Amino acid sequence: KGPTEFDIHSSDKSWVDSPAWRIIHALATMTSKDGNKILIDGWYDNVKPPSKEDLELIDKLVETLDEETIKHEMKVNRFINDLHGKELLIQYLYSTTLNINGIWGGYIGPGSKTVLPHKVTVKMDTRLVPDQSSEEVISKIRKHLDKHGYTDITIRSLDPYEWSKTSVKEPIVQATIQAYRKLRYEPEIWPHHASSVPYHLFNRSPIHLPFCDGGLGHGARAHAPDEYLVIEGNEKVAGLAGCEKSFVAILDAYASYTQKQTS
């Protein structure tokens, strides 16, 4: 609906539909007013709650979770619903999301240029939690738009991948914990990342290999303009050299661990 090939003069809004307003209203149907509850039918059907093993890890994580430092790093004032402690970790790790990365269309340069855009694009992402699938959620978004009369909105899936999870009892995880302790660090053990990386390529068919993410060093502000990694390090935080050495230590611990298991 609206202009189909090029932007037209904004005075034509009096008799031509606006793709910009249409996409805004379509997006508004997807969540609650605060954007924190997803209203798409069946969205939460396959969301798996934390397991007993997960909850044990979370109880341990609460002891070292520094909420104020996390907020400072992200430059945010509060978490959703002012949660903290165990409830905050569960919210962070087990809440599926529907996020808007950006919206653009028409003229957004300096000064004024009064146009009625012919095309508006929205880039979104969703973070899947066990047991959701990318095919499932994309299908539900499509059905939701159709149900609300937005059949003209096109969905293009860019780079979907699936959730991934490895038990803390797996040899690779236990070896990583041993390596940390050998290097005189007590590791924080998270049930899984809230961020998305295609780890499923390792621990699903056809490879079926357990996978974990670890290593010394420090970085933060992922995807921000000032994302960083500590290079030099000090007595509290390992730098790049310490990071590299920790990978060697992990590989050595894993080799020794697997040899003991098979001997």
Secondary structure as a PSIPRED ss2 file (coil, helix, strand):
# PSIPRED VFORMAT (PSIPRED V4.0)

   1 K C   1.000  0.000  0.000
   2 G C   1.000  0.000  0.000
   3 P C   1.000  0.000  0.000
   4 T C   1.000  0.000  0.000
   5 E C   1.000  0.000  0.000
   6 F C   1.000  0.000  0.000
   7 D C   1.000  0.000  0.000
   8 I E   0.000  0.000  1.000
   9 H E   0.000  0.000  1.000
  10 S H   0.000  1.000  0.000
  11 S H   0.000  1.000  0.000
  12 D H   0.000  1.000  0.000
  13 K H   0.000  1.000  0.000
  14 S H   0.000  1.000  0.000
  15 W C   1.000  0.000  0.000
  16 V C   1.000  0.000  0.000
  17 D C   1.000  0.000  0.000
  18 S C   1.000  0.000  0.000
  19 P H   0.000  1.000  0.000
  20 A H   0.000  1.000  0.000
  21 W H   0.000  1.000  0.000
  22 R H   0.000  1.000  0.000
  23 I H   0.000  1.000  0.000
  24 I H   0.000  1.000  0.000
  25 H H   0.000  1.000  0.000
  26 A H   0.000  1.000  0.000
  27 L H   0.000  1.000  0.000
  28 A H   0.000  1.000  0.000
  29 T C   1.000  0.000  0.000
  30 M C   1.000  0.000  0.000
  31 T E   0.000  0.000  1.000
  32 S C   1.000  0.000  0.000
  33 K C   1.000  0.000  0.000
  34 D C   1.000  0.000  0.000
  35 G C   1.000  0.000  0.000
  36 N C   1.000  0.000  0.000
  37 K C   1.000  0.000  0.000
  38 I E   0.000  0.000  1.000
  39 L C   1.000  0.000  0.000
  40 I C   1.000  0.000  0.000
  41 D C   1.000  0.000  0.000
  42 G C   1.000  0.000  0.000
  43 W C   1.000  0.000  0.000
  44 Y C   1.000  0.000  0.000
  45 D C   1.000  0.000  0.000
  46 N C   1.000  0.000  0.000
  47 V C   1.000  0.000  0.000
  48 K C   1.000  0.000  0.000
  49 P C   1.000  0.000  0.000
  50 P C   1.000  0.000  0.000
  51 S C   1.000  0.000  0.000
  52 K H   0.000  1.000  0.000
  53 E H   0.000  1.000  0.000
  54 D H   0.000  1.000  0.000
  55 L H   0.000  1.000  0.000
  56 E H   0.000  1.000  0.000
  57 L H   0.000  1.000  0.000
  58 I H   0.000  1.000  0.000
  59 D H   0.000  1.000  0.000
  60 K H   0.000  1.000  0.000
  61 L H   0.000  1.000  0.000
  62 V H   0.000  1.000  0.000
  63 E C   1.000  0.000  0.000
  64 T C   1.000  0.000  0.000
  65 L C   1.000  0.000  0.000
  66 D C   1.000  0.000  0.000
  67 E H   0.000  1.000  0.000
  68 E H   0.000  1.000  0.000
  69 T H   0.000  1.000  0.000
  70 I H   0.000  1.000  0.000
  71 K H   0.000  1.000  0.000
  72 H H   0.000  1.000  0.000
  73 E H   0.000  1.000  0.000
  74 M H   0.000  1.000  0.000
  75 K C   1.000  0.000  0.000
  76 V C   1.000  0.000  0.000
  77 N C   1.000  0.000  0.000
  78 R C   1.000  0.000  0.000
  79 F C   1.000  0.000  0.000
  80 I H   0.000  1.000  0.000
  81 N H   0.000  1.000  0.000
  82 D H   0.000  1.000  0.000
  83 L C   1.000  0.000  0.000
  84 H C   1.000  0.000  0.000
  85 G H   0.000  1.000  0.000
  86 K H   0.000  1.000  0.000
  87 E H   0.000  1.000  0.000
  88 L H   0.000  1.000  0.000
  89 L H   0.000  1.000  0.000
  90 I H   0.000  1.000  0.000
  91 Q H   0.000  1.000  0.000
  92 Y H   0.000  1.000  0.000
  93 L H   0.000  1.000  0.000
  94 Y H   0.000  1.000  0.000
  95 S C   1.000  0.000  0.000
  96 T C   1.000  0.000  0.000
  97 T C   1.000  0.000  0.000
  98 L C   1.000  0.000  0.000
  99 N E   0.000  0.000  1.000
 100 I E   0.000  0.000  1.000
 101 N E   0.000  0.000  1.000
 102 G E   0.000  0.000  1.000
 103 I E   0.000  0.000  1.000
 104 W E   0.000  0.000  1.000
 105 G E   0.000  0.000  1.000
 106 G C   1.000  0.000  0.000
 107 Y C   1.000  0.000  0.000
 108 I C   1.000  0.000  0.000
 109 G C   1.000  0.000  0.000
 110 P C   1.000  0.000  0.000
 111 G C   1.000  0.000  0.000
 112 S C   1.000  0.000  0.000
 113 K C   1.000  0.000  0.000
 114 T C   1.000  0.000  0.000
 115 V E   0.000  0.000  1.000
 116 L E   0.000  0.000  1.000
 117 P C   1.000  0.000  0.000
 118 H C   1.000  0.000  0.000
 119 K C   1.000  0.000  0.000
 120 V E   0.000  0.000  1.000
 121 T E   0.000  0.000  1.000
 122 V E   0.000  0.000  1.000
 123 K E   0.000  0.000  1.000
 124 M E   0.000  0.000  1.000
 125 D E   0.000  0.000  1.000
 126 T C   1.000  0.000  0.000
 127 R C   1.000  0.000  0.000
 128 L C   1.000  0.000  0.000
 129 V C   1.000  0.000  0.000
 130 P C   1.000  0.000  0.000
 131 D C   1.000  0.000  0.000
 132 Q C   1.000  0.000  0.000
 133 S C   1.000  0.000  0.000
 134 S H   0.000  1.000  0.000
 135 E H   0.000  1.000  0.000
 136 E H   0.000  1.000  0.000
 137 V H   0.000  1.000  0.000
 138 I H   0.000  1.000  0.000
 139 S H   0.000  1.000  0.000
 140 K H   0.000  1.000  0.000
 141 I H   0.000  1.000  0.000
 142 R H   0.000  1.000  0.000
 143 K H   0.000  1.000  0.000
 144 H H   0.000  1.000  0.000
 145 L H   0.000  1.000  0.000
 146 D H   0.000  1.000  0.000
 147 K H   0.000  1.000  0.000
 148 H C   1.000  0.000  0.000
 149 G C   1.000  0.000  0.000
 150 Y C   1.000  0.000  0.000
 151 T C   1.000  0.000  0.000
 152 D C   1.000  0.000  0.000
 153 I C   1.000  0.000  0.000
 154 T C   1.000  0.000  0.000
 155 I C   1.000  0.000  0.000
 156 R C   1.000  0.000  0.000
 157 S C   1.000  0.000  0.000
 158 L C   1.000  0.000  0.000
 159 D C   1.000  0.000  0.000
 160 P C   1.000  0.000  0.000
 161 Y C   1.000  0.000  0.000
 162 E C   1.000  0.000  0.000
 163 W C   1.000  0.000  0.000
 164 S C   1.000  0.000  0.000
 165 K C   1.000  0.000  0.000
 166 T C   1.000  0.000  0.000
 167 S C   1.000  0.000  0.000
 168 V C   1.000  0.000  0.000
 169 K C   1.000  0.000  0.000
 170 E C   1.000  0.000  0.000
 171 P H   0.000  1.000  0.000
 172 I H   0.000  1.000  0.000
 173 V H   0.000  1.000  0.000
 174 Q H   0.000  1.000  0.000
 175 A H   0.000  1.000  0.000
 176 T H   0.000  1.000  0.000
 177 I H   0.000  1.000  0.000
 178 Q H   0.000  1.000  0.000
 179 A H   0.000  1.000  0.000
 180 Y H   0.000  1.000  0.000
 181 R H   0.000  1.000  0.000
 182 K H   0.000  1.000  0.000
 183 L C   1.000  0.000  0.000
 184 R C   1.000  0.000  0.000
 185 Y C   1.000  0.000  0.000
 186 E C   1.000  0.000  0.000
 187 P C   1.000  0.000  0.000
 188 E C   1.000  0.000  0.000
 189 I C   1.000  0.000  0.000
 190 W C   1.000  0.000  0.000
 191 P C   1.000  0.000  0.000
 192 H C   1.000  0.000  0.000
 193 H C   1.000  0.000  0.000
 194 A C   1.000  0.000  0.000
 195 S C   1.000  0.000  0.000
 196 S C   1.000  0.000  0.000
 197 V C   1.000  0.000  0.000
 198 P C   1.000  0.000  0.000
 199 Y C   1.000  0.000  0.000
 200 H H   0.000  1.000  0.000
 201 L H   0.000  1.000  0.000
 202 F H   0.000  1.000  0.000
 203 N H   0.000  1.000  0.000
 204 R C   1.000  0.000  0.000
 205 S C   1.000  0.000  0.000
 206 P C   1.000  0.000  0.000
 207 I C   1.000  0.000  0.000
 208 H C   1.000  0.000  0.000
 209 L C   1.000  0.000  0.000
 210 P C   1.000  0.000  0.000
 211 F C   1.000  0.000  0.000
 212 C C   1.000  0.000  0.000
 213 D C   1.000  0.000  0.000
 214 G C   1.000  0.000  0.000
 215 G C   1.000  0.000  0.000
 216 L C   1.000  0.000  0.000
 217 G C   1.000  0.000  0.000
 218 H C   1.000  0.000  0.000
 219 G E   0.000  0.000  1.000
 220 A E   0.000  0.000  1.000
 221 R C   1.000  0.000  0.000
 222 A C   1.000  0.000  0.000
 223 H C   1.000  0.000  0.000
 224 A C   1.000  0.000  0.000
 225 P C   1.000  0.000  0.000
 226 D C   1.000  0.000  0.000
 227 E C   1.000  0.000  0.000
 228 Y E   0.000  0.000  1.000
 229 L E   0.000  0.000  1.000
 230 V C   1.000  0.000  0.000
 231 I C   1.000  0.000  0.000
 232 E C   1.000  0.000  0.000
 233 G E   0.000  0.000  1.000
 234 N C   1.000  0.000  0.000
 235 E C   1.000  0.000  0.000
 236 K C   1.000  0.000  0.000
 237 V C   1.000  0.000  0.000
 238 A E   0.000  0.000  1.000
 239 G C   1.000  0.000  0.000
 240 L H   0.000  1.000  0.000
 241 A H   0.000  1.000  0.000
 242 G H   0.000  1.000  0.000
 243 C H   0.000  1.000  0.000
 244 E H   0.000  1.000  0.000
 245 K H   0.000  1.000  0.000
 246 S H   0.000  1.000  0.000
 247 F H   0.000  1.000  0.000
 248 V H   0.000  1.000  0.000
 249 A H   0.000  1.000  0.000
 250 I H   0.000  1.000  0.000
 251 L H   0.000  1.000  0.000
 252 D H   0.000  1.000  0.000
 253 A H   0.000  1.000  0.000
 254 Y H   0.000  1.000  0.000
 255 A H   0.000  1.000  0.000
 256 S H   0.000  1.000  0.000
 257 Y H   0.000  1.000  0.000
 258 T H   0.000  1.000  0.000
 259 Q H   0.000  1.000  0.000
 260 K H   0.000  1.000  0.000
 261 Q H   0.000  1.000  0.000
 262 T H   0.000  1.000  0.000
 263 S C   1.000  0.000  0.000
